[in-house]
Amino acid sequence: MKSLQNFHKHFKSYGGVSTNLFLLLIIAFAIPMTSMAQTQQGVGIKGGLNYNANGDYFESINDNYRNPDRNVGYHIGLFGKIGDDIYFRPEVVFTSTKSDYDDDSFEMQKLDAPLMVGVKVLGPLSVFGGPSLQYILDTEFDGIAIDNVEEDFSVGLNFGIGLNFKKLGIDLRYERGFSENEATFLGNNGANVDRLDTRPDQLILSLSLLL
């Protein structure tokens, strides 16, 4: 419920280009998924766990940095699939991740839109890869909301392997952001500006079900 409230608050705070791009993204996925519902492959639901670490955290006081410890998050969303031996699979996924920096933690909620192309290699086994669009909904570091994220929209890369048994599927993939995407905020002294890289670096384990 809190995540939905954060999404509503964050979405209302953005106008102009960001809002229009967000709406176009949703429409761009809704149309092909509706078409896929008429095919043999169709649409489905998915969910699972994210083993996540974001980029380094830099303290401006002495410019020291801390590497993130990985932590477990989750995701849930929709996907479409068309094709068999070679297939196209767009997804719209809500993701919540957490990274630990010593005694502090960075939490992020976002919408991911992977555009995957897959190939069957042996029986139920397939390999896939493609770009992943990301829209950041909300970020929080050590209990403090962060508004100064360099780019709300960013692009990364997904690739992995999957097993599909009729309507049920399981896949393991790796995601990495293409470029640094810093969030800036006031440090503990209230004066110096600290920086944290929000770029994703994660393993994603998913279960999926074709409807």
Backbone as a chain_set.jsonl record, in Angstrom:
{"seq": "MKSLQNFHKHFKSYGGVSTNLFLLLIIAFAIPMTSMAQTQQGVGIKGGLNYNANGDYFESINDNYRNPDRNVGYHIGLFGKIGDDIYFRPEVVFTSTKSDYDDDSFEMQKLDAPLMVGVKVLGPLSVFGGPSLQYILDTEFDGIAIDNVEEDFSVGLNFGIGLNFKKLGIDLRYERGFSENEATFLGNNGANVDRLDTRPDQLILSLSLLL", "coords": {"N": [[0.825, -1.195, 0.0], [1.954, 1.22, 0.824], [3.858, 1.48, -1.179], [2.246, 1.875, -3.446], [1.104, 4.333, -2.742], [3.401, 5.897, -2.728], [4.043, 5.704, -5.435], [1.823, 7.063, -6.601], [2.147, 9.631, -5.525], [4.68, 10.302, -6.512], [4.266, 10.121, -9.274], [2.363, 12.152, -9.71], [3.923, 14.348, -9.202], [5.441, 14.76, -11.428], [5.501, 16.336, -14.528], [4.909, 17.32, -17.987], [7.46, 16.273, -20.17], [8.423, 13.874, -18.885], [6.098, 12.638, -17.79], [4.578, 12.261, -20.12], [6.243, 10.502, -21.563], [6.161, 8.323, -19.869], [3.428, 7.574, -20.004], [3.259, 6.952, -22.731], [4.942, 4.738, -22.757], [3.478, 2.814, -21.274], [1.201, 2.562, -22.96], [2.461, 1.612, -25.249], [3.134, -0.951, -24.503], [0.704, -2.056, -23.783], [-0.818, -2.324, -26.127], [0.54, -4.297, -27.9], [0.399, -6.497, -26.113], [-2.313, -6.931, -25.843], [-2.894, -7.77, -28.427], [-1.394, -10.132, -28.473], [-2.863, -11.704, -26.798], [-4.675, -12.862, -28.425], [-3.327, -14.794, -29.742], [-1.689, -18.023, -29.936], [0.279, -18.065, -27.984], [-0.049, -15.876, -26.081], [-0.658, -13.928, -23.031], [0.712, -13.393, -19.716], [1.328, -13.792, -16.142], [3.896, -12.885, -13.794], [6.423, -13.325, -11.239], [8.811, -12.934, -8.544], [12.135, -13.126, -7.087], [14.709, -10.715, -6.434], [18.167, -10.401, -6.425], [20.057, -8.049, -5.361], [22.323, -5.295, -6.003], [23.235, -1.957, -5.878], [25.204, 0.786, -7.271], [28.371, 2.319, -6.168], [28.567, 4.199, -3.095], [29.276, 7.504, -2.424], [30.808, 9.544, -0.076], [30.823, 12.942, 0.449], [32.303, 14.311, 2.299], [34.932, 13.347, 2.746], [35.318, 12.098, 0.404], [35.434, 9.366, 0.422], [34.424, 6.008, -0.432], [31.798, 3.55, -0.403], [31.259, 0.16, -1.058], [28.374, -1.66, -2.202], [26.481, -4.08, -0.304], [24.867, -7.041, -1.305], [21.322, -7.565, -1.376], [18.044, -8.985, -0.834], [15.276, -8.482, -2.926], [12.061, -8.01, -4.515], [9.795, -8.77, -7.276], [6.959, -8.211, -9.433], [4.652, -8.742, -12.086], [3.483, -8.357, -15.529], [3.607, -10.196, -18.634], [4.107, -10.637, -22.152], [4.079, -13.02, -24.839], [5.185, -14.097, -27.942], [5.584, -16.312, -30.621], [7.632, -19.292, -31.012], [9.994, -21.34, -31.344], [11.759, -19.257, -31.837], [11.234, -16.352, -30.094], [9.446, -13.383, -29.022], [9.348, -11.382, -26.169], [7.882, -9.077, -24.364], [7.767, -7.224, -21.273], [6.166, -5.843, -18.359], [6.994, -4.74, -15.287], [6.759, -4.361, -11.786], [9.209, -3.479, -9.482], [10.935, -3.922, -6.445], [13.766, -3.081, -4.676], [16.71, -3.483, -2.569], [19.71, -2.264, -1.204], [22.574, -2.661, 0.865], [24.698, -0.522, 2.723], [27.174, -0.632, 4.746], [25.995, 0.378, 7.777], [23.794, 1.557, 6.71], [20.99, 1.681, 4.399], [19.788, 1.447, 1.043], [16.838, 1.876, -0.663], [14.721, 1.126, -3.399], [12.011, 1.626, -5.623], [10.622, 0.725, -8.714], [9.504, 0.796, -12.169], [9.999, -1.691, -14.504], [10.701, -2.472, -17.892], [11.422, -4.864, -19.722], [12.555, -5.922, -22.959], [12.579, -8.679, -24.478], [14.249, -11.083, -26.507], [14.121, -14.423, -27.353], [15.543, -17.764, -27.753], [14.893, -21.132, -28.381], [16.927, -23.798, -27.269], [17.303, -26.457, -26.467], [14.98, -28.864, -25.949], [12.92, -27.936, -23.258], [14.552, -25.813, -22.645], [15.729, -22.501, -22.994], [17.479, -19.591, -24.221], [17.881, -16.079, -23.671], [17.758, -12.503, -24.262], [18.12, -8.888, -24.127], [17.273, -5.325, -24.256], [16.408, -3.385, -21.305], [14.054, -1.197, -20.172], [13.813, 1.345, -17.69], [11.967, 2.921, -15.15], [12.163, 5.015, -12.506], [10.35, 5.032, -9.547], [10.382, 5.599, -6.769], [12.781, 6.451, -4.28], [14.861, 5.794, -1.442], [17.102, 6.507, 1.133], [18.548, 5.283, 3.974], [16.203, 5.814, 5.41], [15.492, 8.325, 4.465], [13.816, 10.123, 2.013], [14.78, 10.394, -1.403], [14.959, 12.813, -3.832], [16.513, 13.816, -5.849], [17.389, 12.33, -8.309], [19.415, 11.625, -11.048], [18.474, 10.683, -13.605], [15.229, 9.696, -14.264], [14.317, 7.93, -16.152], [16.011, 5.195, -17.555], [18.268, 2.876, -19.213], [19.016, -0.558, -19.419], [20.592, -3.835, -19.591], [19.353, -7.089, -20.04], [19.937, -10.58, -19.687], [19.7, -14.146, -19.938], [18.722, -17.514, -18.885], [16.056, -19.85, -19.455], [13.434, -22.121, -18.448], [10.688, -23.76, -19.79], [7.596, -25.215, -19.288], [4.998, -26.099, -20.841], [2.507, -24.068, -19.782], [3.78, -23.091, -17.568], [6.681, -21.447, -16.364], [10.175, -20.895, -15.605], [12.833, -18.693, -14.946], [16.208, -17.466, -14.921], [17.994, -14.552, -14.729], [20.391, -11.958, -15.532], [20.816, -8.551, -14.769], [22.031, -5.41, -15.779], [22.714, -1.98, -15.509], [23.324, 0.377, -18.155], [24.688, 2.857, -17.883], [26.044, 5.133, -15.39], [23.831, 6.38, -12.885], [23.235, 8.788, -10.943], [22.108, 9.54, -7.615], [21.665, 12.355, -5.602], [22.138, 13.817, -2.381], [21.833, 15.473, 0.841], [24.493, 15.092, 3.128], [25.312, 13.568, 6.343], [26.113, 15.729, 7.87], [24.529, 17.752, 7.0], [25.321, 19.601, 5.132], [27.334, 18.961, 3.121], [27.116, 17.405, -0.085], [26.23, 14.177, -0.735], [26.714, 11.265, -2.853], [25.119, 8.66, -4.706], [25.086, 5.766, -6.642], [22.458, 4.69, -8.592], [22.285, 2.703, -10.431], [21.21, -0.461, -11.597], [22.363, -3.729, -10.607], [22.0, -6.867, -10.735], [20.805, -10.213, -9.953], [18.053, -12.053, -11.123], [15.384, -14.025, -10.301], [12.643, -15.723, -11.549], [9.239, -16.842, -11.594], [6.776, -17.798, -13.92], [3.519, -17.657, -15.463], [1.533, -18.559, -18.103], [-1.551, -17.252, -19.149]], "CA": [[0.0, 0.0, 0.0], [2.853, 2.347, 0.87], [4.484, 1.604, -2.501], [1.258, 2.48, -4.337], [1.001, 5.745, -2.368], [4.617, 6.545, -3.213], [3.905, 5.803, -6.888], [0.86, 8.105, -6.913], [2.76, 10.907, -5.183], [5.785, 10.544, -7.427], [3.73, 10.317, -10.617], [1.726, 13.455, -9.764], [4.924, 15.391, -9.105], [6.116, 14.905, -12.71], [4.672, 16.777, -15.638], [5.654, 17.511, -19.208], [8.079, 15.189, -20.938], [8.517, 12.617, -18.13], [4.778, 12.031, -17.707], [4.19, 11.82, -21.459], [7.02, 9.313, -21.881], [5.652, 7.229, -19.053], [2.153, 7.144, -20.569], [3.549, 6.302, -24.014], [5.515, 3.433, -22.453], [2.387, 1.918, -20.899], [0.399, 2.316, -24.149], [3.261, 0.806, -26.173], [3.106, -2.341, -24.058], [-0.676, -2.535, -23.702], [-1.304, -2.696, -27.458], [0.994, -5.632, -28.332], [-0.053, -7.547, -25.207], [-3.7, -7.211, -26.208], [-2.83, -8.577, -29.648], [-0.859, -11.445, -28.137], [-3.903, -12.48, -26.132], [-5.428, -13.562, -29.456], [-2.477, -15.807, -30.343], [-1.504, -19.253, -29.158], [1.192, -17.815, -26.882], [-0.827, -15.11, -25.12], [-0.057, -13.109, -21.993], [0.79, -14.099, -18.45], [1.784, -13.086, -14.951], [5.188, -13.368, -13.315], [6.88, -12.762, -9.983], [9.99, -13.621, -8.045], [13.085, -12.477, -6.196], [15.849, -9.999, -6.993], [19.361, -10.363, -5.576], [20.397, -6.752, -5.928], [23.295, -4.346, -5.458], [23.421, -0.77, -6.705], [26.592, 1.215, -7.378], [29.073, 2.823, -4.995], [28.077, 5.361, -2.352], [30.397, 8.408, -2.178], [30.613, 10.571, 0.938], [31.533, 14.124, -0.01], [33.143, 14.872, 3.361], [36.316, 12.99, 2.433], [35.243, 11.414, -0.888], [35.545, 7.92, 0.545], [33.265, 5.344, -1.008], [31.437, 2.243, 0.149], [30.65, -0.776, -1.994], [27.117, -2.189, -1.657], [26.238, -5.497, -0.053], [23.644, -7.462, -1.978], [20.173, -7.877, -0.547], [16.959, -9.614, -1.584], [14.06, -7.731, -3.184], [11.025, -8.792, -5.192], [9.166, -8.165, -8.44], [5.703, -8.814, -9.887], [4.22, -8.018, -13.273], [2.837, -9.013, -16.665], [4.451, -10.38, -19.807], [3.513, -11.178, -23.362], [4.995, -13.885, -25.569], [4.738, -14.486, -29.27], [6.602, -17.125, -31.258], [7.896, -20.571, -30.358], [11.435, -21.6, -31.33], [12.285, -17.904, -31.639], [10.09, -15.624, -29.561], [9.573, -12.026, -28.489], [8.684, -11.352, -24.864], [7.911, -7.816, -23.627], [7.29, -7.335, -19.902], [5.999, -4.659, -17.505], [7.223, -5.327, -13.972], [7.051, -3.523, -10.623], [10.352, -4.05, -8.783], [11.387, -3.28, -5.209], [15.093, -3.587, -4.356], [17.379, -2.91, -1.407], [21.154, -2.473, -1.112], [23.109, -2.259, 2.166], [25.991, 0.158, 2.774], [27.517, -0.675, 6.166], [24.804, 0.423, 8.625], [22.734, 2.251, 5.985], [20.387, 0.905, 3.311], [19.177, 2.187, -0.05], [15.683, 1.165, -1.195], [14.225, 1.71, -4.643], [10.878, 1.023, -6.325], [10.681, 1.16, -10.104], [8.851, 0.013, -13.213], [10.915, -2.218, -15.512], [10.058, -2.909, -19.136], [12.358, -5.612, -20.57], [12.153, -6.308, -24.316], [13.421, -9.852, -24.607], [14.188, -12.015, -27.642], [14.626, -15.707, -26.887], [15.717, -18.859, -28.71], [14.946, -22.472, -27.802], [18.176, -24.473, -27.618], [17.187, -27.899, -26.256], [13.781, -29.195, -25.187], [12.282, -26.779, -22.625], [15.571, -24.816, -22.312], [15.923, -21.409, -23.935], [18.316, -18.46, -23.802], [17.232, -14.842, -24.102], [18.445, -11.265, -23.912], [17.564, -7.685, -24.719], [17.32, -4.123, -23.414], [15.389, -3.221, -20.276], [13.771, 0.191, -19.834], [13.567, 1.491, -16.259], [11.423, 4.195, -14.682], [12.252, 5.027, -11.049], [9.171, 5.571, -8.884], [10.665, 6.122, -5.441], [14.073, 6.054, -3.715], [15.006, 6.153, -0.037], [18.391, 6.11, 1.703], [18.587, 5.374, 5.439], [14.953, 6.394, 5.891], [15.276, 9.66, 3.915], [13.435, 10.083, 0.6], [15.709, 11.076, -2.313], [14.271, 13.325, -5.011], [17.463, 14.278, -6.856], [17.957, 11.277, -9.141], [19.826, 12.25, -12.303], [17.565, 10.287, -14.676], [14.166, 8.773, -13.873], [14.328, 6.907, -17.197], [17.335, 4.692, -17.917], [18.244, 1.647, -20.005], [19.988, -1.572, -19.045], [20.634, -5.054, -20.391], [18.965, -8.357, -19.422], [20.154, -11.825, -20.431], [19.6, -15.279, -19.025], [18.245, -18.801, -19.368], [14.72, -20.158, -18.967], [12.813, -23.421, -18.66], [9.256, -23.608, -19.985], [6.839, -26.463, -19.311], [3.669, -25.662, -21.257], [2.169, -22.718, -19.336], [4.61, -22.713, -16.426], [8.071, -21.188, -16.719], [11.098, -20.371, -14.608], [14.035, -18.186, -15.597], [17.228, -16.772, -14.142], [18.62, -13.579, -15.602], [21.255, -10.934, -14.963], [20.523, -7.217, -15.272], [23.036, -4.396, -15.494], [22.476, -0.692, -16.139], [24.356, 0.76, -19.112], [25.469, 4.02, -17.465], [25.811, 5.586, -14.03], [22.642, 7.206, -12.697], [23.472, 9.178, -9.569], [21.184, 10.266, -6.745], [22.408, 13.239, -4.706], [21.392, 14.204, -1.181], [22.664, 16.058, 1.891], [25.128, 14.148, 4.022], [24.931, 13.602, 7.754], [26.364, 17.047, 8.451], [23.523, 18.68, 6.494], [25.903, 20.601, 4.238], [27.959, 18.338, 1.963], [26.239, 16.602, -0.93], [26.695, 12.821, -0.989], [26.251, 10.716, -4.125], [24.904, 7.217, -4.723], [24.773, 5.279, -7.987], [21.241, 3.87, -8.567], [22.312, 1.742, -11.545], [20.989, -1.827, -11.109], [23.313, -4.818, -10.824], [21.225, -7.854, -9.989], [20.317, -11.493, -10.445], [16.598, -12.065, -11.018], [14.782, -15.349, -10.417], [11.217, -15.502, -11.795], [8.258, -17.839, -11.987], [5.79, -17.191, -14.794], [2.377, -18.485, -15.827], [0.722, -18.104, -19.219], [-2.973, -17.309, -18.843]], "C": [[0.867, 1.255, 0.0], [3.504, 2.582, -0.483], [3.532, 2.249, -3.494], [1.083, 3.963, -4.037], [2.214, 6.514, -2.855], [4.567, 6.742, -4.723], [2.977, 6.945, -7.267], [1.459, 9.487, -6.657], [3.839, 11.278, -6.168], [5.278, 10.854, -8.833], [3.097, 11.7, -10.753], [2.738, 14.587, -9.78], [5.64, 15.64, -10.426], [5.121, 15.31, -13.791], [5.482, 16.752, -16.905], [6.176, 16.231, -19.81], [8.06, 13.869, -20.187], [7.174, 11.903, -18.077], [4.342, 11.494, -19.061], [4.951, 10.56, -21.867], [6.524, 8.102, -21.113], [4.347, 6.683, -19.625], [2.358, 6.432, -21.905], [4.122, 4.909, -23.804], [4.424, 2.426, -22.127], [1.536, 1.554, -22.111], [1.145, 1.388, -25.112], [3.268, -0.667, -25.782], [1.69, -2.898, -24.037], [-1.172, -3.037, -25.056], [-0.785, -4.064, -27.916], [0.541, -6.751, -27.414], [-1.502, -7.921, -25.483], [-3.746, -8.075, -27.465], [-2.361, -9.988, -29.364], [-1.893, -12.331, -27.47], [-4.723, -13.283, -27.13], [-4.606, -14.673, -30.113], [-2.378, -17.022, -29.44], [-0.652, -19.002, -27.917], [0.531, -17.019, -25.762], [-0.008, -14.281, -24.15], [-0.047, -13.886, -20.687], [1.222, -13.2, -17.317], [3.113, -13.696, -14.5], [5.523, -12.697, -11.984], [8.094, -13.523, -9.511], [10.864, -12.739, -7.194], [14.216, -11.824, -6.983], [16.984, -10.011, -5.978], [20.171, -9.182, -6.071], [21.556, -6.078, -5.208], [23.373, -3.168, -6.415], [24.896, -0.36, -6.683], [27.141, 1.799, -6.086], [28.383, 4.051, -4.401], [29.284, 6.214, -1.988], [30.005, 9.449, -1.13], [31.469, 11.781, 0.581], [32.492, 14.685, 1.027], [34.612, 14.575, 3.069], [36.415, 12.178, 1.15], [35.57, 9.925, -0.785], [34.312, 7.275, -0.083], [33.056, 3.996, -0.336], [30.795, 1.41, -0.942], [29.373, -1.347, -1.382], [27.191, -3.681, -1.349], [24.915, -5.867, -0.697], [22.551, -7.808, -0.97], [19.055, -8.402, -1.445], [15.774, -8.661, -1.703], [13.053, -8.622, -3.898], [10.512, -8.046, -6.404], [7.879, -8.914, -8.769], [5.218, -8.026, -11.101], [3.558, -8.897, -14.311], [3.854, -9.198, -17.783], [3.602, -10.867, -20.968], [4.536, -12.038, -24.074], [4.386, -14.248, -26.91], [5.902, -15.188, -29.98], [6.862, -18.38, -30.441], [9.392, -20.835, -30.28], [12.233, -20.3, -31.184], [11.105, -17.042, -31.202], [10.465, -14.23, -29.077], [8.754, -11.953, -27.208], [8.864, -9.984, -24.207], [7.304, -8.005, -22.241], [7.077, -5.945, -19.304], [5.996, -5.153, -16.069], [7.44, -4.242, -12.921], [8.136, -4.217, -9.809], [10.675, -3.232, -7.542], [12.715, -3.91, -4.812], [15.671, -2.868, -3.145], [18.855, -3.259, -1.46], [21.641, -1.946, 0.232], [24.49, -1.634, 2.009], [26.377, 0.299, 4.242], [26.234, -0.687, 6.994], [23.618, 1.092, 7.945], [22.176, 1.342, 4.888], [19.739, 1.844, 2.307], [18.059, 1.335, -0.638], [15.16, 1.896, -2.422], [13.039, 0.916, -5.159], [10.867, 1.585, -7.74], [9.78, 0.295, -10.971], [9.91, -0.404, -14.221], [10.124, -2.695, -16.723], [11.088, -3.604, -20.021], [11.727, -5.95, -21.925], [13.05, -7.476, -24.727], [13.168, -10.609, -25.915], [14.845, -13.317, -27.194], [14.706, -16.743, -27.993], [15.723, -20.172, -27.94], [16.228, -23.161, -28.238], [18.094, -25.989, -27.446], [15.973, -28.19, -25.386], [13.13, -27.955, -24.592], [13.251, -25.629, -22.346], [15.683, -23.766, -23.413], [16.891, -20.389, -23.347], [17.675, -17.195, -24.357], [18.066, -13.646, -23.672], [17.775, -10.091, -24.586], [17.653, -6.501, -23.775], [16.192, -4.118, -22.39], [15.245, -1.737, -19.953], [13.387, 0.277, -18.36], [13.024, 2.876, -15.956], [11.383, 4.149, -13.158], [11.033, 5.723, -10.457], [9.516, 6.255, -7.561], [12.025, 5.6, -4.972], [14.175, 6.568, -2.287], [16.341, 5.633, 0.47], [18.388, 6.361, 3.202], [17.365, 6.116, 5.987], [14.637, 7.775, 5.358], [14.949, 9.544, 2.435], [14.414, 10.905, -0.226], [14.942, 11.51, -3.551], [15.23, 13.628, -6.162], [18.162, 13.128, -7.566], [18.209, 11.866, -10.52], [18.851, 11.95, -13.435], [16.512, 9.337, -14.134], [14.052, 7.626, -14.879], [15.764, 6.489, -17.476], [17.174, 3.361, -18.643], [19.345, 0.715, -19.52], [19.907, -2.764, -19.971], [20.236, -6.237, -19.524], [19.429, -9.512, -20.301], [20.128, -12.982, -19.442], [19.149, -16.549, -19.714], [16.872, -19.081, -18.759], [14.317, -21.586, -19.265], [11.309, -23.209, -18.755], [8.589, -24.972, -20.133], [5.373, -26.108, -19.557], [3.407, -24.245, -20.757], [3.044, -22.21, -18.193], [6.054, -22.527, -16.863], [8.875, -20.693, -15.536], [12.323, -19.866, -15.344], [14.939, -17.477, -14.596], [17.956, -15.836, -15.095], [19.506, -12.62, -14.811], [20.894, -9.606, -15.593], [21.627, -6.255, -14.846], [22.676, -3.116, -16.224], [23.628, -0.304, -17.05], [25.256, 1.881, -18.598], [25.128, 4.409, -16.031], [24.59, 6.502, -13.972], [22.616, 7.642, -11.23], [22.261, 9.827, -8.912], [22.035, 11.1, -5.796], [21.52, 13.66, -3.541], [22.364, 14.764, -0.157], [23.225, 14.973, 2.788], [24.701, 14.344, 5.456], [25.164, 14.956, 8.409], [25.407, 18.11, 7.934], [24.053, 19.7, 5.517], [26.465, 19.971, 2.975], [26.974, 17.439, 1.224], [26.884, 15.239, -1.183], [26.07, 12.293, -2.277], [26.147, 9.195, -4.037], [24.457, 6.805, -6.112], [23.569, 4.338, -7.917], [21.217, 2.811, -9.665], [22.146, 0.313, -11.028], [22.11, -2.775, -11.492], [22.745, -6.003, -10.048], [21.005, -9.158, -10.75], [18.82, -11.557, -10.165], [16.09, -13.484, -11.275], [13.263, -15.189, -10.495], [10.465, -16.793, -12.069], [7.203, -17.149, -12.842], [4.697, -18.195, -15.156], [1.622, -17.854, -16.967], [-0.753, -18.283, -18.886], [-3.778, -17.823, -20.037]], "O": [[0.584, 2.223, -0.706], [3.688, 3.726, -0.9], [3.949, 3.079, -4.301], [0.932, 4.768, -4.956], [2.091, 7.64, -3.338], [4.978, 7.78, -5.242], [3.3, 7.724, -8.163], [1.3, 10.4, -7.467], [3.919, 12.422, -6.615], [5.799, 11.745, -9.504], [3.263, 12.358, -11.78], [2.459, 15.665, -10.305], [6.372, 16.622, -10.55], [4.056, 14.712, -13.944], [6.6, 16.237, -16.929], [5.456, 15.242, -19.947], [7.721, 12.839, -20.769], [7.109, 10.693, -18.294], [3.796, 10.394, -19.145], [4.368, 9.649, -22.455], [6.473, 6.993, -21.645], [4.174, 5.469, -19.723], [1.707, 5.425, -22.18], [3.83, 3.995, -24.575], [4.437, 1.307, -22.641], [1.18, 0.389, -22.292], [0.548, 0.495, -25.714], [3.395, -1.536, -26.645], [1.495, -4.094, -24.253], [-1.863, -4.053, -25.13], [-1.589, -4.919, -28.289], [0.314, -7.864, -27.887], [-1.878, -9.087, -25.373], [-4.548, -9.005, -27.554], [-2.873, -10.943, -29.95], [-1.821, -13.557, -27.557], [-5.386, -14.253, -26.763], [-5.124, -15.413, -30.949], [-2.911, -17.042, -28.331], [-0.845, -19.664, -26.897], [0.551, -17.448, -24.608], [1.158, -13.969, -24.392], [-0.715, -14.912, -20.561], [1.453, -12.005, -17.501], [3.413, -14.856, -14.783], [4.979, -11.645, -11.648], [8.386, -14.614, -10.0], [10.412, -11.734, -6.646], [14.624, -12.304, -8.04], [16.787, -9.672, -4.811], [20.886, -9.281, -7.068], [21.757, -6.245, -4.006], [23.554, -3.35, -7.619], [25.736, -1.078, -6.14], [26.479, 1.782, -5.048], [27.719, 4.822, -5.095], [30.209, 5.737, -1.33], [29.0, 10.146, -1.277], [32.686, 11.667, 0.429], [33.395, 15.449, 0.687], [35.448, 15.476, 3.142], [37.473, 11.631, 0.839], [35.937, 9.294, -1.776], [33.279, 7.925, -0.244], [33.977, 3.391, 0.213], [29.91, 1.875, -1.66], [29.295, -1.504, -0.163], [27.87, -4.441, -2.039], [23.954, -5.099, -0.645], [22.824, -8.279, 0.134], [19.119, -8.275, -2.667], [15.32, -8.098, -0.707], [13.18, -9.846, -3.886], [10.75, -6.848, -6.557], [7.723, -10.088, -8.433], [5.348, -6.803, -11.149], [3.13, -10.017, -14.03], [4.835, -8.46, -17.875], [2.525, -11.433, -20.783], [5.739, -11.814, -23.933], [3.227, -14.651, -26.999], [7.042, -14.725, -29.944], [6.376, -18.516, -29.319], [10.003, -20.577, -29.243], [13.251, -20.258, -30.493], [10.079, -17.012, -31.882], [11.621, -13.94, -28.768], [7.61, -12.404, -27.165], [9.883, -9.744, -23.56], [6.427, -8.849, -22.054], [7.737, -4.985, -19.703], [5.103, -5.9, -15.67], [8.214, -3.31, -13.138], [8.011, -5.397, -9.479], [10.687, -2.001, -7.582], [12.797, -5.124, -4.629], [15.2, -1.803, -2.745], [19.219, -4.405, -1.726], [21.179, -0.903, 0.694], [25.337, -2.136, 1.271], [25.953, 1.243, 4.908], [25.466, -1.647, 6.93], [22.544, 1.187, 8.538], [22.81, 0.361, 4.5], [19.212, 2.896, 2.668], [18.295, 0.205, -1.064], [15.158, 3.125, -2.477], [13.049, -0.315, -5.141], [11.078, 2.781, -7.94], [9.351, -0.787, -10.568], [10.642, 0.441, -14.737], [9.029, -3.244, -16.596], [11.582, -3.002, -20.975], [10.531, -6.224, -22.02], [14.143, -7.277, -25.256], [12.029, -10.751, -26.361], [15.979, -13.318, -26.717], [14.042, -16.633, -29.024], [16.46, -20.323, -26.966], [16.59, -23.127, -29.414], [18.737, -26.73, -28.188], [15.938, -27.807, -24.217], [12.814, -27.015, -25.322], [12.831, -24.578, -21.863], [15.726, -24.09, -24.599], [17.094, -20.331, -22.134], [17.007, -17.232, -25.39], [18.958, -13.758, -22.831], [16.965, -10.26, -25.497], [18.062, -6.651, -22.624], [15.159, -4.761, -22.579], [16.199, -1.096, -19.513], [12.714, -0.612, -17.838], [13.548, 3.88, -16.439], [10.657, 3.341, -12.578], [10.719, 6.858, -10.815], [9.019, 7.341, -7.263], [12.379, 4.45, -5.233], [13.651, 7.631, -1.957], [16.678, 4.466, 0.269], [18.245, 7.498, 3.652], [17.475, 6.934, 6.9], [13.624, 8.36, 5.742], [15.708, 8.94, 1.677], [14.832, 11.984, 0.192], [14.344, 10.684, -4.24], [14.812, 13.691, -7.318], [19.376, 12.962, -7.446], [17.34, 12.521, -11.096], [18.441, 12.862, -14.153], [16.851, 8.281, -13.599], [13.734, 6.496, -14.511], [16.641, 7.341, -17.619], [16.084, 2.791, -18.684], [20.465, 1.147, -19.245], [19.241, -2.719, -21.005], [20.722, -6.379, -18.402], [19.328, -9.437, -21.525], [20.48, -12.83, -18.273], [19.181, -16.663, -20.939], [16.564, -18.599, -17.668], [14.8, -22.19, -20.223], [10.719, -22.551, -17.899], [8.965, -25.775, -20.987], [4.612, -25.854, -18.623], [4.022, -23.303, -21.255], [3.039, -21.016, -17.891], [6.593, -23.329, -17.626], [8.327, -20.139, -14.582], [12.809, -20.523, -16.263], [14.489, -16.963, -13.571], [18.47, -16.259, -16.131], [19.383, -12.49, -13.593], [20.687, -9.525, -16.804], [22.092, -6.282, -13.707], [22.368, -3.144, -17.416], [24.783, -0.615, -16.758], [26.462, 1.864, -18.846], [24.063, 4.063, -15.519], [24.345, 7.293, -14.884], [22.049, 6.954, -10.381], [21.499, 10.556, -9.546], [23.019, 10.605, -5.246], [20.312, 13.837, -3.694], [23.574, 14.561, -0.263], [22.514, 14.042, 3.166], [23.842, 15.173, 5.758], [24.498, 15.301, 9.385], [25.462, 19.256, 8.381], [23.31, 20.591, 5.103], [26.118, 20.39, 1.87], [26.115, 16.801, 1.831], [27.959, 15.158, -1.778], [25.043, 12.793, -2.737], [26.96, 8.533, -3.392], [23.56, 7.415, -6.692], [23.638, 3.3, -7.258], [20.225, 2.097, -9.811], [22.862, -0.092, -10.112], [22.723, -2.647, -12.551], [22.978, -6.131, -8.846], [21.015, -9.209, -11.98], [18.37, -11.159, -9.091], [16.338, -14.064, -12.333], [12.659, -14.586, -9.608], [10.989, -17.715, -12.694], [6.78, -16.037, -12.526], [4.914, -19.406, -15.157], [1.117, -16.739, -16.836], [-1.161, -19.338, -18.399], [-5.001, -17.936, -19.955]]}, "num_chains": 1, "name": "protein.A"}
